[in-house]
Amino acid sequence: MSKIVYDSDLLKLMNLFEQITKANLKDCFTDDNGLLTFVVQEGEIGKAIGKAAVNVKNLEKMLNRKIKIVEFNPHLIQFVKNVVFPLKVEEATQEEKLVMLTSSDVNTKGLLIGRNAKNLRNTEKIVKKYFDIDEIKVI
C-alpha cells in the first residue's frame, strides 16, 4: 500500500464533508468514473448520508457534482459489497487474491462490469487502496 497524499482542494472537500455530515471520514478521492467518493469510518454511513439523504443532496448541490459515500469495513468481502452498493450481489467469495462476485441478474452483472469493464476495474482500484488483491471477477 502506498502512502496517501492529499492536495489542498481535497483537504477542503474532506473538511466540508465532515462539517456537514458530522461523520468521521477515512478517505476521499475522485474515482475513474469521475465520481467524488468519500470513504467513511465503520458505522458512520447513516450519519454521513443523513435523513432522507439530505447530506448527500446538500453536498452534491454545493459541489455541483455527483458524490458516492462508501462505508469502510476491515473485512474484504463486506467492503467490496459496500463499494458496489446499491447493486446487490448474491454471493461474494475470496480465493487468495481473487474476489468473485456472483449475480444471477443480467442487469446487475452489466452494471457491475460496465462498458469495457470500466466499472469493475474502478471497483478493483478502490478496493486495492485498502486490501491486497489482484482482481475482482463477476460470475
C-alpha positions in Angstrom: 0.0 0.0 0.0 1.3 3.4 -0.9 1.2 6.5 1.2 -1.9 8.6 0.5 -1.2 12.3 -0.2 -3.9 14.9 -0.3 -3.8 18.2 -2.1 -5.3 21.3 -0.6 -8.5 21.1 -2.7 -9.1 17.5 -1.4 -8.4 18.6 2.2 -11.0 21.4 1.8 -13.6 18.8 0.4 -12.9 16.5 3.3 -13.3 19.3 5.9 -16.5 20.4 4.3 -17.8 16.8 4.2 -17.1 16.3 7.9 -18.6 19.7 8.9 -21.8 19.0 7.0 -22.2 15.3 7.9 -20.5 15.2 11.4 -19.3 11.7 10.2 -15.7 10.6 10.5 -14.0 10.4 7.2 -11.3 7.8 6.3 -10.6 8.8 2.7 -11.7 10.9 -0.2 -10.8 10.7 -3.9 -12.2 11.0 -7.4 -12.6 7.6 -8.9 -12.0 6.6 -12.5 -15.6 7.4 -13.4 -15.2 11.0 -12.2 -17.3 10.4 -9.1 -16.2 12.1 -5.9 -16.0 9.2 -3.4 -15.9 9.6 0.3 -15.0 6.6 2.5 -16.4 6.9 6.0 -15.3 5.0 9.1 -17.2 1.9 10.1 -20.7 2.6 11.5 -20.7 6.2 10.1 -22.7 5.7 6.9 -26.1 6.6 8.3 -24.7 9.9 9.8 -22.9 10.6 6.5 -25.9 10.2 4.3 -28.3 11.9 6.7 -32.1 11.5 7.0 -33.7 11.1 3.5 -30.1 11.6 2.1 -30.2 15.2 3.0 -26.4 15.4 3.4 -25.7 13.8 0.0 -28.2 16.2 -1.7 -26.6 19.2 0.1 -23.1 18.2 -0.8 -23.9 17.5 -4.4 -25.6 20.9 -4.7 -22.7 22.7 -3.1 -20.0 20.9 -5.1 -22.1 20.8 -8.3 -21.1 17.1 -8.9 -22.3 13.6 -8.0 -20.8 12.0 -4.9 -20.7 8.5 -3.6 -20.3 7.6 0.1 -18.9 4.2 1.0 -18.6 2.7 4.5 -15.2 1.2 5.2 -15.1 -2.3 6.6 -12.0 -4.2 7.7 -13.4 -7.4 6.2 -12.6 -7.5 2.4 -15.8 -9.1 1.3 -18.1 -6.7 3.2 -16.0 -3.7 1.9 -16.4 -4.9 -1.7 -20.2 -5.2 -1.1 -20.2 -1.6 0.3 -18.3 -0.3 -2.7 -20.7 -1.8 -5.2 -23.8 -0.8 -3.2 -26.7 -0.2 -4.2 -26.1 -3.1 -6.6 -26.8 -6.4 -4.9 -24.6 -9.4 -5.3 -25.9 -12.8 -4.2 -22.5 -14.0 -3.2 -19.0 -12.6 -2.8 -16.2 -15.0 -2.2 -12.4 -14.7 -1.9 -9.8 -17.2 -3.1 -6.4 -16.0 -2.2 -6.0 -12.6 -4.0 -9.1 -13.0 -6.2 -12.6 -11.8 -5.3 -15.6 -13.3 -7.1 -19.0 -11.6 -7.2 -22.0 -13.7 -8.1 -25.2 -12.3 -9.5 -27.9 -14.1 -11.4 -29.5 -10.8 -12.6 -28.1 -9.9 -16.0 -28.7 -6.1 -15.5 -26.8 -6.2 -12.2 -23.9 -8.1 -13.9 -23.9 -5.5 -16.6 -23.8 -2.6 -14.2 -21.1 -4.3 -12.0 -18.9 -4.8 -15.1 -19.7 -1.7 -17.1 -18.7 -0.9 -20.7 -15.2 -2.3 -21.4 -15.1 -3.5 -17.7 -14.7 0.1 -16.7 -16.9 -0.2 -13.5 -15.2 -3.4 -12.5 -11.7 -2.0 -12.9 -12.8 1.1 -10.9 -14.2 -1.1 -8.1 -10.9 -3.1 -8.1 -8.8 0.1 -7.9 -10.8 1.4 -4.9 -10.6 -2.0 -3.1 -6.8 -2.2 -3.8 -6.3 1.0 -1.8 -7.1 -0.9 1.4 -6.7 -4.6 0.6 -4.0 -6.7 -1.1 -6.0 -8.2 -4.0 -5.1 -9.0 -7.6 -8.5 -9.0 -9.3 -12.3 -8.9 -8.9 -14.4 -11.1 -11.2 -18.1 -11.1 -11.8 -19.6 -14.6 -12.5 
